[in-house]
């Protein structure tokens, strides 16, 4: 049995963190291609450092998406994040572009044949996990949920001019006390945020404490909670001028904050034929609907794929001893309510749309579905179908 009383910690990073700048640029290119052709194939990596943006990868899409349009999208993303600094400026940064056509060997395995004898295959081999639990209203683990919310609220205030003292780069870390397996209060909160040259650390601490108090549940922050706000004492040089960033380095931040396994594949920069992304979304979708259906308090799913093969090789279900149904029967039911081939996932969740740039920061999971189809994997429309298969 799992321990009932313990501490658990998760971290988040803001949209201005160098790795997240790269994730957003890469996803802006995915959206650019999908807007032009929903069947585009995209695998884009970005690197940022002092006043430099470097892009590399493989694509197959319309020629109307030119390197000039891609550079424009990258600069727009950096501008919207808020970088207009000497060491990293959306307008002045050097831009390098090393993108070529998708490998014909990969395309051969992924594409469906014209006669319909072979369905679209997975874009690579790999394992993907999905998770849901009852710790928060969106059925996410509490530490990562609140770590994201602190930074998200700080970013909104910065963008609206409420806190001009703060810069784009920030990190948070939340440690919660669990009693009887449930989060009950904050043990410690760590926030480091970039700030202006003349802003005092006392002012930074005042601002950050305000957001922590606003975000955390009532009573979770008390006199015993430990705070570490800008513990180095100064954070003026930030973003890509302070640290090099690369696409796909924050996969635990993107998912469950370490509360659940991760298959290892990143999301950003990839079109939805890449199961690293689409199958991880599908696994979260199924796990969330299982918990929402009242079948378990916690649910972990694993999917596995082989390159060029349509259906998943395996589907593993773990209800962590909290379930009211047989896990094997549940696994069979989940295969019935959703086609887990790459094409099936893409069509069921409507993934062949330009919906990805908005996912690049503050987590891919636990967000509200958008009216135009973004975060469709957070819907709860499989609750009744799953119950029906098990009845």
Steps between C-alpha positions, in 0.01 A plus 500: 500500500624855428604719791216710639705792638776662296626810320483530121647773279440616143646790304380724219676749275355809334453575132818710517720213617750431219377144441140622488592774253624218277187291554281793403701584188494136389125472558441826314655330196281190548195729502624685192521177301173353627317823417624467142447122473358283782697203367839669531780308668714705735788425735663829601767562763602846617803624693527846651795676659622858530321689221486193276225262384601179322242268342553152355276211405304313236173596335266394223247765419393771257766720343292803596648459849829669424807552720403869510157420645658264751746767613212744534308250718806445719555872554131554574510226764800660671336844485178372657695334782649842570868494405617847398830495682855567393605137542192354326270714287228371270600746227880488521577133570692315230286231337647182350290243311603139433182318401473234228249255354369211710679171443335288231566191715300645790222612266478149355423355842259771610292561188187302419506347150275638227299175471411498868676171574730658759384751759716787614775369727660649808773751427741326736525230761459592864298493820258769620329546836179668611395578854211647699417526870251672729738748664368802305188591304670439160608157633870593508761446773487798735873594510537553124155659473581773753859544378357577154231731633743718696705572187198532274346767722834680522527498120146636455576786737825576316329504160224733619746744657402429861854387593743677262779425749512134391666347195392203286729234651379324815488164678285366781513194723227385737544238774178375656434303817293186441304341783311176443605528136338842448664845470413717799743797512808661351829398657711734287475724194793604281467775239780660303397781267687734273463867594611848401840640582375739768235278660570407861480143621252615763267612220548173312414301812191713563374442144567126500347441843184667376467255212575198717234603752252558216559165331537251786188358669390680813694387805771317304751783553561575866771602742679169454529532119857564387556757224805533276444794266792590275732315738814616312406859585500633141348387167542777241677308223253234390350320207722388212760763592553325832457137398478311171164344420405197289164358393366207702706523818209559740299182447421450871383860530285437191327196651444401865790651692653161576184361659460253213737323260613659174589308186783739414371665185451876481190664354588839356607535138321182390192457283229260627616199295782482755363276775740655751249782497164368382503170694605678820201728450276196440631327813425808714154523339416140585645514853310820577171351381559186707541705817214734410277195448555407866682178413815590696662779700826464305568360157823447307492382138787390278488466121777359281554529126732380223596722206279435201253287700149640540355358823682522834696190599373522857268688733578474872262621772593558866233626741742499795266298719232770482282348226154348506544303176734234366801663333510246218133554419553875514786475253276313256226760547738786423601337171130484409415863572793648307704400195857532628668496161676828410222580253231407753650719771549792263143485371335434839676790669516728196876534520574602139440865579725791599438462876848434635678828569266561796608168656868592518488652851329418832437135419331302225255348748247631751393787273148592390403391144485797261204584281709445186618151597810563706557270800234262366671221698363663817137436403286265709284361219609136546361460851173340390647292214754346739232423757289350223776264387544377857131452580 
